């Protein structure tokens, strides 16, 4: 409590962080019923991508559609450019250029 009182920027609770991670926690329970280890690993990867897209302010469906359209022609050594935080920063850069 003394830390909270001493610094007004600190939230009194961590509800925002818990809400942000809720999808990941729900997915963890669902991994148990995927039928096989490989299926669970694939589902975990998809849940992670979807939740990461949400945390970066992207529409998950639009993000996945964009990546699936681009991935066939994308160089394998630059695959990290298709990660949600990189797509979000590219979108922000494009918005800045369009506004100028």
Secondary structure, DSSP 8 states (H G I E B T S, - for coil): -HHHHH-TTS-SS-HHHHHHTHHHHHHHHHGGGSSSHHHHHHHHHHHHHHHHHHHTT--HHHHHHHHHHHGGGS-GGGGGGGSHHHHHHHHHHHHHHHH-
